[in-house]
Amino acid sequence: MDSGAIRRILRPRGALSQLILLGLLLAHALMAYTAAEAAAGAELTARVVVSGSMEPAFKRGDFLLFRRSDDDPIRAGDVVLFKQAHGDVAVVHRVIEVHERRDGGGVDVLTKGDNNGVDDYSGFLYSEPWLHRHQVMAKAVGYLPKAGWMNVAVNEKPAVRKVVVG
């Protein structure tokens, strides 16, 4: 056998082994997610940091894991995932102040990106002075640095999007 014939045989095997490896990595990620969800005892969700508003704690491309639980109290310092009253975009910022309602109707929170100069109300991220508890979707429970960089690249770079999406 000449070396050209050997290369032709090995080339498909290399591609196949890469596909198998990718499948195994995805399976491991799914198993880790399922295990984390079971350990947390609540539904988990994940988001990728897409802006610099939470630096230096979290950088663009970091993968954050959130736990949804209405029973878990929200405290100042918690990193939360929330939706604005009149918006579709979920935002990841830190709770800087918690306000308990006098009528016993729960709590409201004020948030701010760590890297932002003003809180989210002063920066006009939301129209009311406080976020209501129902707008807070989840609290951060962990993160993986740079694990979401591909998501950022696909969403921001047309050339990468064309290669990945087709």
Backbone bond lengths (Angstrom), bond angles and torsions (degrees), N, CA, C in turn:
res aa  C-N    CA-C-N  psi(-1)  N-CA   C-N-CA  omega(-1)  CA-C   N-CA-C  phi
1 M - - - 1.446 - - 1.519 109.54 -
2 D 1.303 114.92 136.32 1.460 117.92 177.54 1.527 109.98 -87.91
3 S 1.311 117.10 167.25 1.471 121.40 -175.14 1.524 111.81 -67.36
4 G 1.318 118.70 -28.64 1.470 121.43 177.72 1.512 111.11 -64.33
5 A 1.342 116.70 -40.34 1.466 120.62 179.21 1.529 110.48 -66.58
6 I 1.311 116.67 -39.30 1.467 120.50 178.67 1.532 110.29 -64.14
7 R 1.329 116.97 -41.93 1.469 120.46 178.63 1.521 111.55 -62.68
8 R 1.343 116.89 -40.12 1.460 120.18 179.66 1.529 110.73 -64.21
9 I 1.309 117.41 -35.04 1.466 121.16 179.07 1.531 110.34 -72.96
10 L 1.318 117.15 -42.27 1.457 120.89 -176.07 1.525 113.21 -73.84
11 R 1.313 117.77 -29.12 1.460 120.84 -177.50 1.537 111.77 -59.18
12 P 1.319 120.51 -50.89 1.468 118.88 177.52 1.528 112.57 -64.27
13 R 1.331 116.67 -34.15 1.459 118.89 177.73 1.519 111.10 -64.38
14 G 1.316 116.80 -38.59 1.467 120.58 178.03 1.515 110.80 -63.59
15 A 1.322 117.15 -44.07 1.464 120.66 178.73 1.527 110.32 -65.19
16 L 1.325 116.93 -41.52 1.454 120.92 179.09 1.530 110.92 -63.98
17 S 1.323 116.41 -42.59 1.465 119.02 179.86 1.528 110.76 -65.62
18 Q 1.325 117.43 -34.51 1.465 120.32 176.88 1.533 110.58 -66.09
19 L 1.334 116.84 -40.51 1.461 120.71 177.82 1.528 111.27 -64.97
20 I 1.317 116.01 -41.24 1.464 120.15 178.31 1.525 109.80 -64.22
21 L 1.327 117.39 -43.18 1.464 121.30 178.01 1.525 111.09 -61.00
22 L 1.320 117.06 -43.49 1.463 120.78 178.18 1.530 110.13 -61.51
23 G 1.317 117.29 -43.37 1.461 121.58 177.78 1.524 111.78 -60.60
24 L 1.336 116.04 -42.34 1.463 120.04 178.27 1.529 111.73 -64.48
25 L 1.325 116.39 -40.87 1.469 119.76 178.17 1.522 110.98 -62.92
26 L 1.330 116.64 -43.05 1.460 119.79 178.63 1.527 111.01 -65.15
27 A 1.318 116.99 -39.49 1.465 120.63 177.98 1.525 111.01 -63.61
28 H 1.337 116.67 -41.52 1.467 119.95 177.86 1.528 110.84 -64.67
29 A 1.313 117.04 -40.42 1.461 120.10 178.81 1.528 110.08 -63.16
30 L 1.322 117.31 -41.97 1.463 120.70 178.45 1.527 111.05 -64.51
31 M 1.323 116.43 -41.05 1.469 119.52 178.35 1.524 110.94 -65.30
32 A 1.331 117.45 -41.16 1.465 120.72 179.45 1.525 110.27 -64.51
33 Y 1.316 116.53 -40.64 1.473 120.88 178.45 1.525 110.12 -62.94
34 T 1.315 116.85 -45.68 1.464 121.47 179.86 1.528 110.81 -63.12
35 A 1.333 116.82 -41.94 1.466 120.53 178.91 1.526 110.64 -64.95
36 A 1.321 117.04 -41.82 1.467 120.41 179.41 1.523 110.42 -65.27
37 E 1.323 116.54 -39.70 1.460 120.49 178.53 1.529 110.48 -62.75
38 A 1.323 116.69 -43.17 1.462 120.99 179.41 1.529 110.80 -66.37
39 A 1.330 117.03 -40.97 1.463 120.86 -179.17 1.530 111.33 -67.02
40 A 1.313 116.23 -36.34 1.463 119.92 -178.79 1.523 111.79 -75.47
41 G 1.317 117.27 -21.52 1.451 120.62 179.88 1.508 113.40 70.87
42 A 1.307 117.42 18.49 1.459 121.22 179.91 1.515 108.46 -152.05
43 E 1.295 115.16 167.49 1.454 120.09 179.59 1.524 109.82 -70.22
44 L 1.322 115.69 135.50 1.464 120.88 179.32 1.518 110.07 -108.78
45 T 1.295 115.32 152.93 1.447 122.18 171.96 1.527 107.20 -140.46
46 A 1.304 116.78 162.18 1.463 120.40 -177.82 1.520 109.54 -133.23
47 R 1.303 116.08 151.54 1.458 122.72 176.21 1.517 108.54 -142.80
48 V 1.321 114.57 154.74 1.458 121.47 175.43 1.521 107.72 -105.78
49 V 1.320 117.14 133.95 1.459 121.85 177.73 1.526 107.79 -70.62
50 V 1.346 116.47 122.94 1.467 120.26 -175.71 1.524 113.76 -112.34
51 S 1.341 117.03 -2.18 1.462 118.96 177.80 1.525 108.80 -133.76
52 G 1.316 115.74 176.13 1.456 120.91 -179.95 1.514 113.26 -94.44
53 S 1.335 118.49 12.26 1.465 120.81 -173.82 1.520 113.80 -67.98
54 M 1.325 118.75 -19.29 1.468 120.79 -178.39 1.532 112.88 -105.85
55 E 1.325 117.95 9.03 1.465 119.87 176.98 1.523 109.42 -69.33
56 P 1.282 120.11 147.46 1.458 128.85 6.81 1.528 114.25 -88.72
57 A 1.346 118.51 -5.30 1.466 119.89 -177.27 1.528 111.45 -61.95
58 F 1.329 116.43 -47.64 1.461 121.66 179.77 1.515 108.91 -132.36
59 K 1.314 115.08 133.94 1.456 120.68 -178.86 1.521 110.44 -105.26
60 R 1.327 115.70 164.30 1.464 120.28 177.05 1.521 109.17 -55.69
61 G 1.320 115.68 133.62 1.456 120.57 179.70 1.517 114.14 94.09
62 D 1.329 117.86 -9.03 1.467 119.70 175.90 1.533 108.94 -71.42
63 F 1.310 115.91 144.33 1.462 123.72 -177.79 1.522 108.04 -102.64
64 L 1.335 117.51 116.95 1.464 121.73 -177.96 1.517 110.37 -106.65
65 L 1.312 115.84 138.74 1.453 123.10 178.24 1.528 107.84 -107.54
66 F 1.329 116.62 129.35 1.461 122.86 -177.11 1.516 110.66 -120.16
67 R 1.320 115.68 147.13 1.464 121.67 175.70 1.522 108.11 -112.48
68 R 1.326 115.72 129.78 1.460 121.67 176.56 1.520 108.47 -92.53
69 S 1.316 115.45 124.15 1.462 119.77 177.20 1.518 108.66 -162.56
70 D 1.316 115.90 119.95 1.459 120.09 178.39 1.519 112.06 -76.15
71 D 1.344 115.83 -18.82 1.463 120.21 -178.22 1.520 113.31 -82.61
72 D 1.328 116.96 -22.04 1.455 122.24 -176.38 1.530 109.69 -77.22
73 P 1.342 118.80 119.87 1.464 119.54 -178.01 1.531 111.82 -66.88
74 I 1.307 114.81 147.82 1.463 121.40 176.89 1.513 107.77 -98.46
75 R 1.334 115.23 132.44 1.462 120.90 -178.24 1.529 109.95 -126.04
76 A 1.296 116.21 158.07 1.461 120.72 174.26 1.528 107.81 -59.01
77 G 1.315 116.42 135.15 1.456 121.75 -177.93 1.517 112.97 102.52
78 D 1.334 118.08 -19.96 1.462 120.83 178.03 1.528 110.07 -68.61
79 V 1.309 116.47 142.83 1.465 121.83 172.47 1.520 105.87 -95.37
80 V 1.334 115.57 124.27 1.461 120.06 -174.43 1.526 111.54 -124.45
81 L 1.310 113.59 157.58 1.459 122.98 173.61 1.521 105.70 -106.61
82 F 1.332 117.79 123.75 1.460 119.85 -177.56 1.519 110.80 -141.09
83 K 1.326 113.97 161.22 1.459 121.00 173.55 1.514 108.11 -115.33
84 Q 1.303 114.82 140.48 1.456 120.53 177.26 1.523 108.95 -70.40
85 A 1.330 116.84 159.41 1.456 120.92 -178.51 1.529 111.48 -60.64
86 H 1.311 117.56 -37.40 1.463 121.40 -177.22 1.522 110.47 -122.42
87 G 1.323 117.11 53.17 1.452 119.95 -179.29 1.507 111.84 -154.76
88 D 1.320 115.06 160.59 1.459 121.14 179.84 1.523 112.30 -103.39
89 V 1.324 116.89 -15.51 1.450 121.19 -173.81 1.529 110.71 -84.81
90 A 1.335 116.86 129.13 1.459 121.39 174.66 1.526 108.35 -81.80
91 V 1.318 116.16 138.28 1.465 122.74 -176.25 1.525 108.72 -119.44
92 V 1.335 116.09 142.75 1.459 122.35 176.15 1.529 107.76 -112.03
93 H 1.336 116.71 111.54 1.461 122.12 177.29 1.522 109.28 -143.76
94 R 1.316 115.90 171.15 1.460 122.32 -178.11 1.533 110.26 -95.31
95 V 1.324 115.89 140.62 1.468 121.58 174.97 1.525 107.22 -75.68
96 I 1.336 115.93 125.40 1.468 119.04 179.80 1.524 111.88 -107.92
97 E 1.343 116.09 -17.56 1.467 118.85 179.03 1.527 108.77 -155.52
98 V 1.337 115.22 141.11 1.464 121.60 178.23 1.525 107.47 -119.26
99 H 1.328 115.26 133.37 1.465 121.36 -179.09 1.529 108.38 -121.03
100 E 1.338 115.75 117.73 1.463 119.50 177.04 1.524 108.50 -86.71
101 R 1.314 115.78 131.08 1.461 120.51 -179.19 1.527 111.04 -71.31
102 R 1.311 115.49 142.10 1.469 120.65 -179.80 1.525 111.75 -71.36
103 D 1.313 116.31 -27.10 1.467 119.73 -178.23 1.525 112.70 -81.12
104 G 1.345 116.92 4.39 1.457 121.09 179.60 1.513 113.38 77.20
105 G 1.310 116.55 14.45 1.459 121.41 -176.54 1.507 114.38 -87.67
106 G 1.314 119.36 24.25 1.456 121.54 176.92 1.503 113.38 101.27
107 V 1.316 114.47 -153.03 1.460 120.10 -177.19 1.524 110.39 -127.03
108 D 1.307 114.57 155.68 1.456 123.07 171.09 1.519 106.82 -122.08
109 V 1.318 116.56 154.34 1.462 119.79 -175.94 1.523 111.45 -131.17
110 L 1.316 114.60 154.00 1.451 123.51 173.15 1.519 107.10 -114.18
111 T 1.322 117.45 132.34 1.461 121.48 -175.97 1.522 111.21 -120.67
112 K 1.340 113.58 165.37 1.466 120.27 179.64 1.523 108.01 -160.82
113 G 1.311 116.62 140.41 1.453 120.41 170.83 1.518 108.47 -73.74
114 D 1.320 118.20 137.17 1.470 121.74 -177.39 1.529 112.12 -55.12
115 N 1.321 116.85 -33.01 1.458 121.94 -175.42 1.532 112.41 -95.82
116 N 1.317 117.31 2.24 1.462 121.05 -179.48 1.520 110.26 -91.63
117 G 1.321 116.38 147.93 1.456 121.18 -178.26 1.518 114.03 -77.60
118 V 1.321 117.22 -23.70 1.464 121.25 -177.92 1.518 109.73 -131.29
119 D 1.351 115.02 162.43 1.459 118.71 177.11 1.531 109.54 -70.42
120 D 1.332 115.83 170.32 1.457 119.94 -173.42 1.522 113.35 -68.81
121 Y 1.325 118.55 -27.93 1.458 119.81 176.65 1.524 110.10 -71.74
122 S 1.329 117.12 -45.99 1.464 120.91 179.25 1.524 110.94 -64.37
123 G 1.332 115.98 -31.97 1.461 120.39 178.51 1.508 113.00 -85.15
124 F 1.324 117.45 7.35 1.456 124.40 177.12 1.530 113.73 63.47
125 L 1.338 116.95 28.82 1.453 119.24 175.48 1.524 110.03 -72.22
126 Y 1.318 116.45 -34.28 1.462 119.24 172.37 1.517 109.73 -134.38
127 S 1.334 115.91 156.76 1.456 121.34 -169.35 1.527 114.31 -85.56
128 E 1.321 118.17 -20.53 1.460 121.10 178.89 1.527 108.71 -102.70
129 P 1.347 117.20 156.18 1.464 119.22 -177.46 1.526 114.20 -61.48
130 W 1.334 118.65 -26.79 1.457 121.37 -175.63 1.524 109.93 -132.35
131 L 1.313 115.41 148.10 1.459 120.50 170.01 1.517 107.60 -82.50
132 H 1.308 116.89 136.16 1.453 120.22 175.59 1.521 109.29 -80.99
133 R 1.303 116.68 153.95 1.475 122.01 -175.60 1.525 111.99 -55.36
134 H 1.337 118.22 -37.07 1.464 120.03 -178.32 1.526 112.74 -67.56
135 Q 1.330 117.99 -17.56 1.461 120.77 177.36 1.528 111.67 -80.79
136 V 1.332 117.15 -20.45 1.465 121.10 177.84 1.521 107.81 -81.47
137 M 1.320 115.68 114.13 1.460 121.02 -174.55 1.521 112.77 -83.41
138 A 1.340 117.47 -36.67 1.463 119.92 -174.31 1.522 110.44 -167.97
139 K 1.343 114.92 163.81 1.470 122.50 175.48 1.520 109.52 -110.50
140 A 1.334 116.38 144.72 1.467 121.06 177.84 1.520 109.88 -69.76
141 V 1.345 115.16 136.50 1.461 120.41 178.00 1.526 112.11 -123.29
142 G 1.317 117.38 -6.69 1.459 120.35 178.38 1.521 110.95 178.08
143 Y 1.328 115.64 169.69 1.460 118.79 177.35 1.526 110.58 -155.71
144 L 1.320 114.37 158.68 1.461 122.59 175.46 1.522 107.66 -122.13
145 P 1.330 117.86 113.97 1.461 120.28 -178.93 1.527 111.63 -59.78
146 K 1.318 116.21 132.61 1.465 125.24 173.35 1.528 114.78 62.51
147 A 1.324 119.01 8.08 1.463 121.07 -177.96 1.523 112.29 -71.55
148 G 1.320 118.52 -15.70 1.460 121.15 -179.80 1.510 114.08 -108.58
149 W 1.316 117.48 18.08 1.464 120.29 -176.41 1.527 111.66 -60.67
150 M 1.323 118.78 -32.35 1.462 120.87 -179.55 1.533 110.05 -66.12
151 N 1.311 117.03 -36.45 1.459 120.89 177.31 1.522 110.75 -61.68
152 V 1.323 117.01 -44.59 1.463 121.46 178.83 1.525 109.82 -63.26
153 A 1.326 117.39 -44.31 1.463 120.99 -179.14 1.523 111.63 -63.33
154 V 1.314 117.27 -42.74 1.468 120.91 -179.19 1.525 110.79 -65.86
155 N 1.326 116.88 -39.03 1.458 119.79 -177.64 1.522 113.91 -77.67
156 E 1.328 118.03 -22.54 1.463 119.58 -174.57 1.518 115.10 -108.87
157 K 1.308 118.07 -24.62 1.453 120.70 -175.41 1.526 109.91 -109.62
158 P 1.333 117.77 110.92 1.465 120.58 -179.20 1.532 112.97 -56.66
159 A 1.324 117.51 -36.37 1.467 119.98 -179.39 1.525 111.22 -65.42
160 V 1.328 117.43 -41.22 1.465 121.15 178.68 1.522 109.68 -68.23
161 R 1.329 116.77 -41.61 1.464 120.92 -180.00 1.525 110.34 -60.09
162 K 1.329 116.07 -40.74 1.465 120.47 -178.43 1.536 110.58 -64.82
163 V 1.329 116.82 -39.04 1.466 120.38 179.88 1.522 110.74 -70.69
164 V 1.331 117.50 -43.56 1.456 121.03 -175.12 1.525 112.06 -76.32
165 V 1.343 116.15 -46.37 1.456 120.29 -175.29 1.518 111.72 -84.29
166 G 1.302 116.41 -36.10 1.457 119.06 177.00 1.458 115.77 108.05
